[in-house]
Amino acid sequence: MCTLSVIPTTLGMRVAFNRDERRDRLPAFPPSTYKLARRRAVYPVDPVGGGTWIGVNDRGIVAAVLNRTPGFALPAPGGARSRALIVPAVLSTDDFEAAVSAAARIDPTQYARFRLIVLRGRRAVVFMSDGRRLSSAAADVTRPLLLTSSSLGDDVVAGPRARLFRALMETQWSRWPTAQQDFHDHQWPLRPEISVRMERADARTVSRTVIDVIGDDIRLSYEPVLDSAVNQAA
């Protein structure tokens, strides 16, 4: 239950991530710097899983994980390890190739279904797990990129959110940062449950993380998202 977008900027990239969670889940700890093997990384922490859903290390490598929920009823394969442990393992590496190799070595049977994106500069790879097998594909981050999921079924939200994303990104590249912010703030008044900033009885968007990487300048910002923000029509 999350939405991630990536936009290239003049000298780097910006990654934004809306985290959606059940209302009864404990709130996350705000971002801190952690020592991982030979690297330092910044990320918020999920108190349940003990890891994180997104972070960036001191080499400018970004990793983020989203759940996968197919639109058909199947038992969820995979082990009991928290998916929150995946991102710190990837961020402990020294360069993009090592990060991708670490991701490729993940045993998908140890985790419930997920998608993982690993980025640095204009390079990105998306890994997909069905709980049994792990596949991967290079992603084009020379243009705006979107990944999204929902416990209602990924197919339920993917179409509407992707159409909104494309519509907002049909502007000059210099306005992509503003369009990206508008996208992650967006809520359809009559369909909050499928919105990017989603709300429903049992779950809602709880936080937004934004990572800017411009050369050696690496910044992560994090903010909780309150209920009942101002609705925006498409």
N, C-alpha and C positions, 0 to 999 in steps of 0.2 A: 504494500500500500504506500507507494511513493512516486514522486516525479522528479526526474533529473533532466537538466538541459545544459548544453555546452555551446558557447559561442566563441569563435575566434575574435581576438581583439588586435589592435594595431601591432603590438609586440608580444602578444601572448594569448591567453585564453581566460575565460570566466566560466566556472561551473556553479550552477545553482541547484539546490536539492530541497524539495519539500518532503518532510518526513511525516507520514500519516501513521497513527497508532490508535489502539483501543483506548477508550477514555479511562479504563481502570488500570492501565499500565503505569508503572512508576515513571516520573519525569527523568529525563537524561541529565547527566552531569555536564556542565558547560565545558567548552574546549580547554584543553591544557596541552603542554608539550610533554611528549613521552620519549624515552630512550628505547630504541628498537634495534638490537644488534649494533651495527656501526652507524645507524642513522637516527636522526631525531624526526619526530612527526607530530603534527598538531591535529587533534580531532576531539569531538564530543564523545561521551561514553554512555553506552546503554547499561544501566545498573543491573539489568536482568541477565544479559548475555556476557557482560564484562568486556565487550569490544566496542566497535563502532560501525556505523553505516557509511561514513565518508570521512576522508582525511587526506592530508598532503604531507609529504616528507621534505627534508631540507634539500633534496635534489629536484624538487618541482614535480615529483611523481604524484598523481592524484589517483585514488582508487575509491570506488563506491559500489555498494551492493544493494540490489532490490530483490524483493520476493518475486516469485513467479506463481501465478494462479491461472491454470488453464480454464477455459470456459465450459468444461465438461467435468462431471463428477467422477473423480478417481481417488483412490486412497493416496495420501501424500507419501511417496517413497522417500528414502533418505534417512540418515541417522539423526541422533539427538544432539549433536554438537550445534552450538549457536552460530548462525551465519555472521554474527557480529565479530567473530574471531578471524574472518577471512581478510578483511581490510588491513588490520595491523600486520598480518603475515606478509602481505604484498608490499606494504610500505617499508618493511625492514630491509629492502634490497637497495643496491647502489645505483642502478641505472634502469632505463626502460626495458631493455632486453631481459635483464635479470628479474624484473617485476613480472613481465609476461611469462617467463619460465616458471616462476613461483606459482603464478595463477594456474598455469597448465598442469602443475603437479597436484592440484587439489583433488582429493578423493571425493567425488560427488555423492557417494553412498553415505558419507558422514554427515551430510547436511540436507535439510529440506530444499526444494527447488529454489534456484536463484538465478539472477543475472548479475554479472560483475563487469564493470568497465575499468580499464586501466589506461591512463592518459599521461602524456608528457608532450608539451608543445603542440605540434600538429599531428601527432601520432596517437592512435588509440586502438585498443582491441576490446571487443565485447565477448565475454564468456557466458555460455548458457548451460545450465544444468537442469536435467529433468529428474534428478534424484538417483539416476543410474549411470548416465553418461554425461560427459562434458564436451561441448563443442565450442569453437571460437571463430570469430571473423573480424577482420580489420574494419574500422569505422572511419567514415569521412568526417573529420572535424575542421575542414576548411570552410564548411558551411554550418549553420546551426543544426544541432543534433538533439533529439529527444528520446528518452526512455521513460516508460511509465508503467505502473502496475496498480492493481486493486484487488482486495479480497472478494469483491463482487464478481471477479473474473476480469483478467487483463483485457480481453476483447470488448468488454462492456465500456471501458473508459478510453481505450486506445484511439478509436476513431474520432470521437468528439475532441479530445485533447490535442490530437495531432492536427486536426483541421484548424483549431484555434491557434496553435503554434505557428502553422504555416501562414495564416492570415496576419498575425502580428509581426512576423519576420519579413513580410513583403514590404520592406522599407529599406532606406539606405543603410549600409553596414554600420555607419557611425551611430545610428539610432538603435542598433541591436541591443545594447545594454539596457536601455529604457524599455524596449519591447520585452526583453527577457524578464525584467522586474514586473511589468504589467501581467505577463503570463503567469508567473508564480503567485501573484496576488489575486488572480481571477476566480470569481465564483458566479455561476449561473444562478439567479434568484430562484428559479423553479426546479433546478437540478443540483442542489448542493452535494448530493451523494456521489456524483460523477465528476465534480469540478476539480480543478487543479488544487485550489485551496478548499479541500473537501470537508463536509460536515454531515454526519448522520447520527442516529441515536447512540450507537455503540462506539463510534470512532470519529476522528477528525484530524486535520493537519495540526501537528503540535509544534513544529519548528521549521526554520529555514536556515540552511547553511550556504554561504557563498564563498567560493575560493577564487582568488585572482592570482595568476602566475604570469609575471612579466619579467623574463630573464631570471635574475637571482632574487627579484622582489616577490616574495610569497606572502599572501595575506589570506586569512580565514576569518570570516565574520559569521556570527551565529545569533539568532534571535528566536525566542518563543513566539508562537502565533496564537493570538487570543481568539476566543469564540466570537461569532457575530460581528466580524469586521464588515465594512461597507461592501455591499454586493455590487458587482459590475456586470452589466449586460454585455453580450457579445457584440 
